[in-house]
């Protein structure tokens, strides 16, 4: 039986563009993983790793026009958006090169022998080492920044882990281009090309998570797909860490004082955020608590104007388009749900943005309206109209975990509800915003892109410098002769690493 072809498809028409590859068989996945495992020692040199990451960024930029053209043809995200994403991806690679150069991620601790303590301390030296081969499952909505050359891959390589990427079927040609860039960057800096390999196909993804030489996995995608892989990772004879980003509602609470102060501005800002990228950002504000009454009505008026002026859009593929159309139809049919601007199908290949409203009281207890508390991927948000802060608290108590949670509060004068509501939002998400919008995730050392389940399956971040920690584990050497210690732990610190010695930063 011949392997199934992998086609690049134009989401604007639904027509195949070209055959890019064939789906990997179990034997081909095995070869890819074993090839990656065989070259893991080549990544031990921190200087070479940093040079590799910088070369990858440079080569991505050199190939940028070609990559953006391919990605636009496969995702319909548009050249402007993709050019920005390419710049972000290159910057992300360079930022991890800086992390590797600095070496603080190794978290070196040295405690010298101390017989005066009770009980006595032996000589203890601790740092972190790479886990091994990492499986990366590419995202649909970010064909660069969260896919083959994206944050999971960059952080794993920075940690010293070779990577096998399972390409997303929505952008296989872009994936092949980016994989070739990474492999050329490896060769340019004297590393084996197999520090990065690429496989295609659903079955290949299943084989990858089960392979005994895969030591960890990173995933960005749906709750259903991510949960299946998470369970498979846990069910292995030797379970492995699975860092999955699965889904997020990204709730927003607008206080009464905020609505009274700037209802129009908030409504317009919400409309811009929830329609950005045709509503396909993982941080799209998908659920908003707005006060009943005149100020809340003004907010909805501004939201209506903004959303109504947004043109129809193309989603990443027709399967997602069909799921969006069915999802909004199901939600709009619920009792007391109104669609001031009706979202749904705009044409054979496009969708229109819109929003739904519902009394918050309908969501305070379990029932058929629970569908409104689940992410609907695409340009739609749900507005829950509340009558009291207690009603807000009751609804928030029913929300699942999220990547973000946002509080819109008064910017001038006192807002009596702000502190209580911020405290209620904090347990729900990994990033808490005040008077902003969650779309857009800065690649910064203090960033956290993660949250309670189902937003993510671990407490780690997939964006920012600390994303490297997912692919490392600590090891302590006790009473080990200097000659046998790794260079990172030797007394004279030949690598010049930041570290703590006897509890003090050295």
C-alpha positions in Angstrom: 0.0 0.0 0.0 1.4 3.4 -1.0 1.8 6.2 1.5 -1.0 8.8 1.6 0.0 12.0 -0.2 0.2 15.3 1.7 -1.4 18.2 -0.2 -1.0 21.9 0.2 -4.5 23.4 0.0 -5.7 26.9 -0.7 -8.2 27.8 2.0 -9.6 30.7 -0.1 -10.9 28.2 -2.6 -10.6 24.7 -1.0 -8.6 23.6 -4.0 -5.3 21.6 -3.7 -2.2 23.5 -4.7 0.5 20.9 -4.9 1.5 17.6 -3.4 4.2 18.4 -0.8 5.1 15.1 0.7 3.7 11.8 1.8 2.6 10.8 5.3 5.3 9.1 7.3 5.0 5.4 8.0 5.7 4.0 11.5 9.1 2.9 10.1 9.9 6.4 8.9 8.9 7.9 12.2 11.2 5.4 13.9 14.1 6.4 11.6 13.5 10.1 12.2 13.5 9.7 16.0 16.5 7.4 16.0 18.4 9.9 13.8 17.6 12.7 16.1 18.6 10.6 19.2 21.9 9.7 17.5 23.0 13.4 17.2 21.9 14.6 20.6 25.5 14.9 21.8 26.3 17.3 19.0 24.1 19.9 20.8 26.1 19.7 24.0 28.3 22.7 22.9 26.5 25.8 24.1 28.5 28.1 21.7 27.5 25.9 18.7 23.8 25.9 19.8 23.7 29.7 20.1 25.4 30.1 16.7 22.9 27.6 15.2 19.9 29.6 16.6 21.2 32.8 15.2 22.0 31.2 11.8 18.4 29.9 11.7 17.0 33.4 12.3 19.3 34.8 9.6 18.3 32.2 7.0 14.6 32.6 7.8 14.9 36.3 7.1 16.9 35.7 3.9 14.1 33.3 2.7 11.4 35.5 4.1 9.7 36.5 0.9 9.4 32.8 -0.3 8.2 31.6 3.1 5.6 34.4 3.5 4.3 33.7 0.0 3.9 29.9 0.7 2.3 30.6 4.1 -0.2 33.0 2.8 -1.2 30.6 0.0 -1.8 27.9 2.6 -3.4 29.9 5.5 -4.9 33.1 4.0 -3.5 35.0 6.9 -2.1 37.7 4.6 1.4 39.0 3.8 1.3 41.8 6.4 0.4 39.5 9.3 2.9 36.8 8.2 5.7 39.2 7.7 5.3 40.3 11.2 5.1 36.7 12.4 8.3 35.9 10.5 10.1 38.8 12.3 8.7 37.5 15.6 10.0 34.0 14.9 13.5 35.2 14.0 13.6 37.4 17.1 12.5 34.4 19.2 15.3 32.3 17.9 17.8 35.1 18.7 16.4 35.6 22.2 17.0 31.9 22.9 20.5 32.2 21.6 21.0 35.0 24.3 19.5 32.7 26.9 22.0 30.0 26.0 24.9 32.5 26.0 24.0 33.7 29.5 23.6 30.2 30.9 21.4 31.2 33.8 18.8 28.6 32.6 21.2 25.9 33.9 20.3 27.0 37.4 23.7 26.1 38.9 23.8 25.6 42.7 26.9 24.6 44.6 26.8 23.9 48.4 30.2 23.1 49.8 30.8 20.4 52.4 29.8 21.7 55.9 30.3 19.4 58.8 29.0 22.0 61.3 25.4 21.5 60.1 23.0 19.1 61.6 22.9 16.7 59.8 26.2 17.5 58.1 26.2 18.6 54.4 28.2 16.8 51.8 29.5 18.7 48.8 26.5 19.1 46.5 26.5 20.5 43.0 23.3 20.8 40.9 22.5 21.9 37.4 20.1 21.0 34.6 20.6 18.8 31.6 18.5 18.3 28.4 15.8 15.6 28.4 16.5 14.2 25.0 14.5 14.1 21.8 11.5 16.4 21.8 8.4 15.9 19.7 6.8 19.2 18.6 3.3 19.3 17.2 2.9 22.4 15.0 0.0 24.8 15.4 -2.5 25.7 12.7 -3.0 29.4 13.4 0.7 30.4 13.6 2.5 28.7 10.7 5.8 30.2 11.8 5.9 31.3 15.4 4.2 28.2 16.9 5.2 25.7 14.2 8.4 24.2 12.7 10.7 27.2 13.6 8.6 28.4 16.5 8.9 28.6 20.2 8.7 24.9 21.1 11.4 24.1 18.6 13.6 27.1 19.5 13.4 26.5 23.2 14.0 22.7 22.9 17.1 23.3 20.7 18.3 25.9 23.1 18.1 23.4 25.9 20.2 21.0 23.9 17.4 18.7 22.7 17.1 17.5 19.1 13.6 18.0 17.7 11.2 16.0 15.5 8.4 18.1 14.3 5.0 16.8 13.3 3.9 19.2 10.6 0.4 20.7 10.7 -1.7 19.6 7.7 -2.9 23.2 7.1 0.6 24.4 6.0 2.8 21.5 4.9 4.6 23.4 2.2 5.5 26.1 4.7 6.6 23.4 7.1 8.9 21.9 4.5 10.5 25.2 3.7 11.1 26.1 7.3 12.5 22.7 8.1 14.9 23.0 5.3 16.0 26.4 6.6 16.7 25.0 10.1 18.6 22.0 8.7 20.7 24.4 6.5 21.4 26.5 9.6 22.6 23.4 11.4 25.0 22.5 8.6 26.3 26.0 8.4 27.3 26.0 12.0 28.8 22.5 12.0 25.9 20.6 13.5 24.2 17.5 12.0 21.1 18.3 10.0 19.2 15.7 12.0 19.0 17.9 15.0 15.7 18.9 13.3 13.6 16.5 11.3 10.0 16.8 10.0 7.3 14.2 9.6 3.7 14.5 8.2 0.5 12.6 8.9 -2.0 11.9 11.8 -0.7 8.4 12.3 2.9 9.8 12.4 1.9 12.0 15.3 0.5 9.1 17.2 3.7 7.0 16.6 5.8 9.9 17.6 4.3 10.3 21.1 4.6 6.6 21.7 8.2 6.3 20.5 10.5 5.1 23.4 13.3 7.5 22.4 11.0 10.6 22.6 11.6 12.2 26.0 9.1 15.1 25.9 6.5 16.8 23.7 5.1 20.2 23.0 1.7 20.7 21.4 -0.5 23.6 20.3 -4.0 22.8 19.1 -7.4 21.6 20.0 -8.6 20.2 23.4 -9.6 17.0 21.7 -6.4 16.3 19.9 -4.2 17.6 22.7 -5.9 15.5 25.3 -5.6 12.4 23.2 -1.8 12.9 22.9 -1.5 13.9 26.6 -3.2 10.7 27.6 -1.0 8.7 25.3 2.1 10.4 26.8 1.0 9.4 30.3 0.0 5.8 29.2 3.5 5.0 27.9 5.5 2.4 29.9 7.8 5.3 30.8 5.5 8.4 30.8 7.0 11.7 29.4 6.2 15.4 30.0 3.6 16.7 27.6 3.4 20.5 27.4 0.2 21.1 25.5 -1.8 24.3 24.8 -5.3 23.1 24.2 -7.9 25.9 24.3 -8.9 29.1 26.0 -11.9 31.3 26.4 -9.9 34.4 27.6 -12.6 36.0 29.7 -13.0 39.8 30.1 -14.8 41.6 32.9 -15.9 45.2 32.3 -16.7 46.9 35.6 -19.6 49.3 35.9 -17.2 52.2 36.5 -15.2 51.3 33.4 -18.3 51.2 31.2 -19.5 54.5 32.6 -16.1 56.1 31.9 -15.4 54.8 28.3 -18.0 52.4 27.0 -17.3 53.4 23.4 -13.6 52.9 23.6 -14.0 49.5 25.3 -16.5 48.3 22.7 -14.3 49.3 19.8 -11.3 47.8 21.4 -13.1 44.5 22.0 -14.3 44.4 18.4 -10.8 44.9 17.1 -9.3 42.2 19.4 -12.0 39.5 18.8 -11.9 39.9 15.0 -8.1 40.1 14.7 -6.8 37.4 12.4 -10.4 36.3 11.7 -10.8 35.5 15.4 -8.1 32.7 15.1 -5.8 33.9 17.9 -5.4 31.6 20.9 -5.8 34.7 23.1 -9.0 36.0 21.4 -11.4 37.4 24.0 -14.2 34.9 23.6 -16.4 35.7 26.7 -17.1 39.2 28.1 -19.1 40.2 31.2 -20.7 43.6 30.6 -23.1 45.4 32.9 -26.8 45.7 32.2 -28.1 49.2 31.7 -27.4 52.2 29.6 -23.6 52.2 29.8 -23.5 48.5 28.8 -25.8 49.3 25.9 -23.4 52.0 24.7 -20.5 49.5 24.8 -22.5 47.1 22.7 -23.4 49.8 20.2 -19.7 50.6 19.7 -18.9 46.8 19.4 -21.7 46.5 16.8 -20.3 49.3 14.7 -16.8 47.9 14.9 -17.8 44.3 14.1 -20.2 45.3 11.4 -17.5 47.2 9.6 -15.2 44.1 9.6 -15.2 42.4 6.2 -15.7 38.6 5.8 -12.7 36.4 6.4 -11.2 33.1 5.4 -10.4 30.6 8.1 -7.4 28.4 8.1 -9.3 25.5 6.5 -12.8 24.4 5.5 -13.0 22.0 8.4 -12.6 24.9 10.8 -15.0 27.0 8.8 -17.7 24.3 9.1 -17.0 23.9 12.8 -17.3 27.7 13.3 -20.6 27.9 11.4 -22.1 25.0 13.3 -20.8 26.2 16.6 -22.4 29.7 16.4 -25.6 28.2 15.0 -25.8 25.9 18.1 -25.1 28.7 20.5 -27.5 31.2 18.8 -30.4 28.7 19.2 -30.2 28.7 23.0 -32.9 30.4 25.0 -32.4 34.1 25.7 -29.4 34.3 23.3 -29.5 37.2 20.9 -27.2 37.9 18.0 -27.0 41.7 17.5 -24.5 41.0 14.7 -25.0 37.5 13.4 -21.8 35.5 13.0 -21.6 32.6 10.5 -21.2 31.8 6.9 -20.6 34.7 4.5 -19.9 32.8 1.4 -18.8 29.4 0.2 -15.3 29.9 1.6 -15.7 32.8 4.0 -17.2 33.7 7.4 -18.6 36.9 8.9 -17.8 38.2 12.4 -20.4 38.7 15.0 -21.3 38.4 18.7 -24.0 36.9 20.9 -25.5 38.2 24.1 -27.0 36.3 27.0 -28.1 37.2 30.5 -25.3 36.3 32.9 -27.9 34.6 35.2 -28.3 31.9 32.5 -24.6 30.9 33.1 -24.6 30.8 36.9 -25.5 27.1 37.1 -24.8 24.0 34.9 -27.1 23.7 32.0 -27.5 23.8 28.2 -26.0 27.3 28.1 -22.6 25.8 29.1 -21.7 25.7 25.4 -21.3 29.5 25.7 -18.4 28.8 28.2 -16.5 26.8 25.6 -14.1 28.3 23.0 -15.6 28.8 19.5 -12.6 29.2 17.2 -13.3 32.1 14.8 -14.6 35.7 14.8 -17.2 35.5 17.5 -17.5 36.5 21.2 -20.2 36.0 23.8 -21.4 39.0 25.9 -22.9 38.1 29.2 -24.9 41.0 30.7 -24.7 41.0 34.5 -26.7 42.9 37.2 -24.3 42.6 40.2 -20.8 41.8 41.2 -22.0 38.7 42.9 -23.4 37.5 39.6 -20.0 38.1 38.0 -18.4 36.0 40.7 -20.9 33.2 40.2 -20.2 33.0 36.5 -16.4 33.3 36.9 -16.5 30.4 39.3 -17.8 28.2 36.5 -15.1 29.0 33.9 -12.4 26.6 32.9 -8.7 27.5 32.9 -7.5 30.1 30.4 -4.3 31.6 28.9 -5.5 35.1 29.7 -8.1 37.0 31.8 -8.7 40.7 31.4 -10.2 43.3 33.7 -11.4 46.6 32.2 -11.6 49.0 35.1 -11.9 52.8 35.6 -8.7 54.7 34.8 -9.7 57.8 36.7 -11.1 57.9 40.2 -12.1 55.0 42.4 -13.4 51.7 41.1 -14.8 49.9 44.1 -15.1 46.5 42.4 -11.7 46.3 40.8 -9.7 44.6 43.6 -12.3 42.0 44.2 -12.7 41.2 40.5 -9.0 41.0 39.9 -8.7 38.6 42.7 -11.5 36.5 41.2 -9.8 36.5 37.7 -6.3 35.6 38.9 -6.9 31.9 39.6 -8.4 31.5 36.1 -5.4 32.3 33.8 -1.6 32.5 33.4 -1.6 36.2 32.2 -3.8 38.8 33.8 -4.4 42.1 31.9 -5.8 45.3 33.2 -7.2 47.8 30.7 -5.7 46.1 27.7 -6.6 43.3 25.2 -5.1 39.8 25.3 -4.4 39.4 21.6 -0.6 39.8 21.1 1.9 37.9 23.2 5.2 39.7 23.7 8.3 37.5 23.6 9.8 38.8 26.9 11.6 37.2 29.9 8.6 37.9 32.2 6.0 36.6 29.7 3.8 33.6 30.7 1.8 31.9 28.0 0.0 29.1 29.7 -2.6 28.6 32.3 -4.8 26.1 34.2 -6.2 23.2 32.3 -7.5 23.1 29.5 -5.5 26.2 28.6 -2.3 24.1 29.1 -1.5 20.7 30.5 1.4 21.9 32.6 2.4 25.0 34.6 5.0 26.0 32.1 5.1 28.8 29.5 5.6 28.3 25.8 6.6 31.9 25.2 9.5 33.8 26.8 12.9 32.8 28.2 11.6 30.4 30.8 10.0 28.2 28.1 13.4 26.4 28.0 12.8 24.9 31.4 10.3 22.5 29.9 13.1 20.5 28.2 15.5 20.2 31.1 15.8 18.2 34.3 17.9 18.8 37.4 20.9 16.6 38.4 22.9 16.8 41.6 26.5 15.5 42.0 27.4 14.6 45.5 31.0 14.4 46.8 32.3 14.1 43.2 36.0 14.6 42.5 36.7 17.8 40.5 38.1 15.9 37.6 34.9 14.0 37.2 32.6 17.0 37.4 31.0 18.5 34.2 32.6 21.9 33.4 29.4 23.7 34.5 29.9 22.5 38.1 33.7 22.8 38.6 35.0 25.0 41.3 36.9 27.5 39.1 33.8 28.0 36.9 35.6 27.7 33.6 32.5 28.6 31.6 31.8 31.8 33.5 28.2 30.7 34.4 26.0 32.6 36.8 25.4 30.4 39.9 24.6 30.3 43.6 27.4 29.1 45.9 26.6 28.3 49.5 23.3 30.1 49.0 24.7 33.3 47.6 24.7 34.5 44.0 28.2 34.3 42.6 
